[in-house]
Amino acid sequence: MTTHASSNLPGPSSPTTTPMAPGSLAISPWRALAPICGIVFMEFLAMGLPLPVLPGHVHGTLGFGTFVVGLAIGVQSWATLLTRHGAGTWSDRRGPRSATVLGLGLSVLAGVAYVLSCAVAEPSASLGVLLVGRALLGLGEGLVITGALAWGVGLLGRERSGLVMSWVGVAMYGALAAGAPLGSLLHARHGFAGMSLSSTLAPLMALGLVVLVRAVRPVGGARLPFHRVIGSIWLPGLGLMLGALAFGAIAAFSTLRFEQEGWSHAALAMTAFGVAYVLARLLLGGLPDRIGGARVAMASAAVTMVGQLGMWLASSATMAVGAAALTGLGFSLAFPSFGVEAIRRVPPHNRGVALGAYAACFDVTMGVGVPLLGVVVGAGGYDAAFAVGAIMALGSLLVAAVLQSGGQRTPQ
């Protein structure tokens, strides 16, 4: 792949960015990424705040069954999945700042819908307003994350796309980790309405950070049809899709595995996963850019596979916690590693659509793969989820090996 000798930035004639001092972002990429990560953090804080209390609100307060609880949780992910293409197209045509601002605005409206649902006395009507809010938040999430990734790559250049994805991921998972206990605390002190008001304020505050980020212009050029974009990035997307099932297995079934075995401190498995995930992103996030996405993806998938095998064979809580940490360490770099390969396969003016399509591969695993994993659990027990996770991680490793052997395709 051709790079600039003196900088990772596009050259002066590139239409990707507005004019700026040469090499400024090469000196301080963190200054460019910090407000973008702040925007993503506040957006995902709005997502994380309701998660620990939403099931209890729908089931206990409104009186609906577990299917409706699952519907209330899942409608956000499905809304995100179904609008990834539109979010990417908006970012490509109108610029990533426009996509991000629109997404934050929709997320503010989602919080308003949460608050309004508390004022509706009839349970079914209250649920309906709440579901509208969940769908709006899904739309907002898709626009914000696609816009933020395209914005970061547009500012720092394709050569640092792995770094952008790594740090945006830290902001995402850090916000989700912080949002859960904070949401529980706000709910305990101020009720569902008070928690909902906070989830409205978070994206509203993020709008204030938008002015701190230099805008990038939409890149000119003929837009590829969506099926052509999918055809270009499907292999890296498949690698992510297979590897992501390990995260789904940990998130959905690690606590239940602990309970089944009679082990204490079930939450430690998810905590260990999260700590290892964030540390790997912080310490190793630049590796995909430096040594190649496919190579890092191979190592990432191998570590993930070992972690899942450890969860499958665990005979104690200590072993299971260590295996969960290994899984987090491995999976942490899967998204930026395969993402680097995806970005290199499309021209700059289709970058937003490509990022949206690539991120949708993770949504498919969460929305389809994890429920199917539940069928496996019903037949083979909770440990079977991690055996399947190990097999899928092996598949992810093989995909990465194919990418490595095929070299790096750069659009002409």
C-alpha positions in Angstrom: 0.0 0.0 0.0 1.3 3.5 -0.9 1.9 5.9 2.0 3.2 9.4 2.3 6.8 9.5 3.3 6.6 12.4 5.7 3.2 12.0 7.2 0.2 9.7 7.5 -2.0 12.5 6.3 -3.5 12.9 2.9 -1.5 15.2 0.6 -2.4 18.8 0.0 -4.5 18.0 -3.1 -6.6 15.4 -1.4 -10.3 16.2 -1.2 -10.6 14.2 2.0 -9.9 17.1 4.4 -10.0 20.8 4.6 -6.6 22.6 4.3 -4.5 22.5 7.5 -0.9 22.8 8.6 1.0 19.9 7.1 1.8 17.1 9.6 -0.1 18.6 12.5 -2.2 15.5 13.1 0.9 13.4 12.6 2.4 15.2 15.6 -0.7 14.9 17.8 -3.4 12.4 16.6 -4.8 12.2 20.1 -5.8 15.8 20.0 -8.0 15.0 17.0 -9.4 11.8 18.4 -10.1 13.0 22.0 -13.3 15.0 21.2 -14.5 12.3 18.8 -14.0 9.7 21.6 -15.8 12.0 24.0 -18.8 12.2 21.6 -18.8 8.4 21.3 -18.5 8.0 25.1 -21.5 10.2 25.8 -23.6 8.5 23.1 -22.9 5.1 24.5 -23.4 6.3 28.1 -26.9 7.1 27.0 -27.1 3.5 25.8 -25.6 2.0 29.0 -27.6 3.9 31.6 -31.0 2.1 30.9 -29.6 -1.4 30.4 -29.5 -2.6 34.1 -33.0 -1.2 34.9 -34.9 -1.6 31.6 -35.8 -5.3 32.1 -37.1 -4.6 35.7 -39.1 -1.6 34.5 -40.7 -3.5 31.6 -41.3 -6.7 33.7 -41.9 -5.3 37.2 -43.4 -1.9 36.7 -45.3 -2.4 33.4 -46.1 -6.0 34.0 -45.0 -7.6 30.8 -43.4 -11.1 30.3 -39.9 -12.1 29.3 -40.6 -12.0 25.6 -41.5 -8.4 25.7 -38.4 -7.7 27.9 -36.3 -9.2 25.2 -38.2 -7.1 22.6 -37.5 -3.9 24.5 -33.8 -4.8 24.7 -33.4 -6.0 21.1 -35.3 -3.4 19.2 -32.4 -1.0 19.5 -30.0 -3.4 17.9 -32.3 -4.3 15.1 -32.9 -0.6 14.4 -29.1 -0.1 14.2 -28.6 -3.1 12.0 -31.3 -2.1 9.5 -30.0 1.5 9.2 -26.2 0.8 8.9 -26.4 1.3 5.1 -28.3 4.6 5.4 -26.0 5.9 8.0 -23.0 5.1 5.9 -24.5 6.7 2.8 -25.4 9.9 4.8 -21.9 10.1 6.0 -20.4 9.7 2.6 -22.7 12.2 0.9 -23.1 14.9 3.6 -20.0 14.4 5.7 -19.4 12.5 9.0 -20.1 15.6 11.1 -23.6 15.8 9.6 -24.2 12.1 10.3 -22.9 12.4 13.9 -25.0 15.5 14.7 -28.1 13.8 13.3 -27.4 10.7 15.3 -26.9 12.7 18.5 -30.2 14.6 17.9 -32.1 11.3 17.5 -30.5 10.0 20.7 -31.7 13.1 22.6 -35.2 12.4 21.3 -34.9 8.8 22.4 -34.3 10.0 26.0 -37.3 12.3 25.7 -39.4 9.3 24.7 -38.1 7.4 27.8 -39.2 10.3 30.0 -42.6 10.6 28.3 -43.3 6.9 28.7 -43.2 7.4 32.4 -46.1 9.9 32.1 -48.3 7.4 30.3 -50.4 5.5 32.8 -51.7 2.7 30.6 -49.0 0.0 30.4 -49.3 -0.9 26.7 -49.2 2.7 25.7 -46.3 3.4 27.9 -44.5 0.4 26.4 -45.2 1.7 22.9 -43.6 5.1 23.7 -40.7 3.3 25.3 -40.2 1.1 22.2 -40.2 4.2 20.0 -37.4 5.6 22.2 -35.4 2.4 21.9 -35.8 2.4 18.1 -34.7 6.1 17.9 -31.6 5.3 20.0 -30.7 2.5 17.6 -31.0 4.9 14.7 -28.9 7.4 16.6 -26.2 4.9 17.5 -25.8 3.8 13.9 -25.3 7.3 12.7 -23.0 8.4 15.5 -20.6 5.4 15.4 -20.5 5.4 11.6 -19.9 9.1 11.5 -17.3 9.0 14.3 -15.3 6.3 12.6 -15.4 8.0 9.2 -14.6 11.3 10.8 -11.5 9.9 12.6 -10.3 8.1 9.5 -10.9 11.3 7.4 -8.8 13.3 9.8 -5.9 10.9 10.5 -5.8 9.1 7.1 -6.4 5.5 6.2 -3.0 4.6 7.5 -4.2 5.1 11.0 -7.7 3.6 10.7 -6.8 0.8 13.2 -5.8 3.5 15.8 -9.1 5.3 15.2 -11.1 2.1 15.6 -9.2 1.1 18.7 -9.8 4.3 20.5 -13.4 4.6 19.5 -13.9 1.1 20.8 -12.4 2.1 24.2 -14.8 5.0 24.4 -17.7 2.6 23.5 -17.0 -0.1 26.0 -15.8 2.3 28.7 -19.2 4.1 28.5 -21.2 0.9 28.7 -19.1 -0.2 31.7 -19.7 3.1 33.4 -23.3 3.4 32.4 -24.5 0.2 34.1 -23.7 1.1 37.7 -24.5 4.8 37.2 -27.9 3.9 35.7 -28.7 1.6 38.7 -27.7 4.4 41.1 -29.8 7.0 39.3 -32.8 4.6 39.2 -32.5 3.9 42.9 -32.4 7.6 43.8 -34.6 9.2 41.1 -36.7 6.4 39.5 -36.9 5.5 35.9 -37.8 9.1 34.9 -34.7 10.5 36.6 -32.5 7.9 34.9 -34.2 8.7 31.5 -33.5 12.4 31.9 -29.8 11.6 32.4 -29.8 9.5 29.2 -31.3 12.6 27.4 -28.6 14.9 28.7 -25.6 12.7 27.7 -26.0 13.1 23.9 -27.0 16.7 24.4 -23.7 17.3 26.1 -21.9 15.4 23.2 -23.3 18.0 20.7 -21.2 20.6 22.5 -18.1 18.6 21.7 -18.8 18.6 17.9 -17.5 22.1 17.5 -14.1 21.0 18.8 -13.5 18.7 15.8 -12.4 20.0 12.4 -14.9 19.1 9.7 -13.9 16.9 6.8 -15.5 17.3 3.4 -17.3 14.5 1.6 -15.0 12.9 -0.9 -15.9 13.2 -4.5 -16.2 10.3 -6.9 -18.7 7.8 -8.2 -20.5 5.9 -5.5 -20.2 2.1 -5.7 -23.5 0.2 -5.4 -24.1 -1.2 -2.0 -23.7 -4.8 -3.2 -20.3 -3.9 -4.6 -19.2 -2.5 -1.2 -20.4 -5.7 0.5 -18.5 -7.7 -2.1 -15.4 -5.8 -1.2 -15.5 -6.1 2.6 -17.4 -9.4 3.1 -14.3 -11.4 4.0 -13.0 -9.1 6.8 -16.7 -8.8 7.9 -17.0 -12.6 8.1 -13.9 -12.7 10.2 -15.4 -10.2 12.6 -18.7 -12.0 12.6 -17.2 -15.3 13.6 -14.9 -13.9 16.2 -17.7 -11.8 17.8 -19.6 -14.9 18.9 -17.0 -15.3 21.7 -18.1 -11.9 23.1 -21.7 -13.0 22.8 -21.0 -16.2 24.7 -19.3 -14.3 27.5 -22.0 -11.6 27.7 -25.0 -14.0 27.6 -23.9 -17.1 29.3 -20.9 -16.6 31.6 -23.0 -15.5 34.6 -25.4 -18.5 34.1 -22.4 -20.9 33.8 -21.2 -19.6 37.2 -24.6 -20.1 38.8 -24.9 -23.6 37.3 -21.5 -24.6 38.8 -22.2 -22.9 42.1 -19.2 -20.6 41.7 -19.3 -17.2 43.5 -18.6 -13.8 42.1 -20.2 -14.4 38.7 -19.8 -10.8 37.6 -16.0 -11.2 37.7 -15.9 -13.0 34.4 -17.5 -10.0 32.6 -15.3 -7.6 34.5 -12.1 -9.6 33.6 -13.2 -9.6 30.0 -13.8 -5.8 30.0 -10.5 -4.9 31.8 -8.4 -7.1 29.4 -10.3 -5.7 26.4 -9.6 -2.1 27.3 -6.0 -2.7 28.3 -5.3 -4.4 25.0 -6.9 -1.5 23.1 -4.8 1.0 25.1 -1.5 -0.8 24.8 -1.8 -2.5 21.4 -4.3 -0.5 19.5 -1.8 0.7 16.9 -0.5 -2.7 16.0 -2.9 -3.3 13.0 -1.7 -0.1 11.4 2.0 -0.9 12.0 2.2 -4.6 11.1 -1.0 -5.3 9.2 -4.6 -6.0 10.1 -4.6 -9.6 8.9 -1.5 -10.6 10.9 -2.9 -9.1 14.1 -6.3 -10.6 13.4 -4.7 -14.1 13.3 -3.1 -13.6 16.7 -6.3 -12.1 18.1 -8.4 -15.0 16.9 -5.9 -17.5 18.3 -5.9 -15.9 21.8 -9.7 -15.7 21.7 -9.9 -19.4 20.8 -7.7 -20.3 23.8 -9.9 -18.2 26.0 -13.1 -19.9 24.9 -11.5 -23.3 25.3 -10.6 -22.3 28.8 -14.2 -21.3 29.5 -15.5 -24.5 28.1 -13.1 -26.7 30.2 -13.1 -24.5 33.3 -13.2 -26.5 36.6 -13.1 -23.5 38.9 -14.2 -19.9 39.1 -10.5 -18.8 39.0 -10.0 -20.7 35.8 -13.1 -19.3 34.3 -12.2 -15.7 35.2 -8.7 -16.1 33.7 -10.3 -17.6 30.5 -12.7 -14.7 30.2 -9.8 -12.3 30.5 -8.0 -14.2 27.7 -11.1 -13.9 25.6 -11.2 -10.1 26.2 -7.5 -9.8 25.4 -8.0 -11.6 22.1 -11.3 -10.2 20.9 -10.2 -6.6 21.7 -8.2 -6.2 18.5 -10.6 -8.1 16.2 -12.7 -5.1 15.2 -9.7 -2.8 14.3 -7.7 -5.6 12.7 -10.4 -6.8 10.4 -11.5 -3.2 10.0 -8.2 -2.2 8.6 -8.5 -4.8 6.0 -12.1 -3.7 5.2 -11.1 0.0 4.8 -8.3 -0.9 2.4 -10.7 -2.6 0.1 -12.9 0.4 -0.8 -12.2 3.8 -2.3 -12.4 6.8 0.1 -15.7 8.1 -1.2 -17.4 4.8 -0.1 -15.7 4.7 3.3 -18.8 5.5 5.3 -20.9 2.8 3.7 -18.1 0.3 4.1 -17.8 1.1 7.8 -21.5 0.8 8.3 -21.6 -2.5 6.5 -18.6 -3.8 8.4 -20.1 -2.8 11.8 -23.3 -4.5 10.8 -21.4 -7.8 10.8 -21.1 -7.4 14.6 -24.8 -6.6 14.8 -25.7 -9.8 12.9 -23.7 -11.9 15.4 -25.5 -10.2 18.4 -28.9 -10.3 16.8 -28.8 -13.7 15.2 -25.8 -15.7 16.3 -26.3 -15.2 20.1 -30.0 -16.4 20.0 -28.9 -19.4 18.0 -26.2 -20.0 20.6 -29.1 -20.1 23.1 -30.5 -23.1 21.1 -27.1 -24.9 21.5 -27.2 -24.1 25.2 -30.6 -25.6 25.5 -29.3 -28.9 24.0 -25.8 -29.1 25.5 -25.6 -26.9 28.6 -24.0 -23.5 29.2 -20.4 -24.8 28.7 -21.4 -25.8 25.1 -21.7 -22.0 24.3 -18.0 -21.6 24.8 -17.1 -24.7 22.8 -19.0 -23.2 19.9 -17.3 -19.9 20.6 -13.9 -21.6 20.2 -14.9 -23.2 16.9 -16.0 -19.8 15.6 -12.8 -18.2 16.7 -10.9 -20.9 14.8 -13.0 -19.9 11.7 -12.1 -16.3 12.3 -8.4 -17.3 12.4 -8.7 -19.1 9.1 -10.4 -16.1 7.5 -7.5 -13.9 8.8 -5.0 -16.4 7.3 -6.8 -16.1 3.9 -6.5 -12.4 4.1 -2.9 -12.6 5.0 -2.0 -15.0 2.2 -3.9 -12.9 -0.3 -2.1 -9.7 0.5 -3.5 -6.2 1.0 -5.8 -5.0 -1.8 -5.8 -1.2 -2.1 -8.5 0.4 -4.3 -7.2 2.0 -7.4 
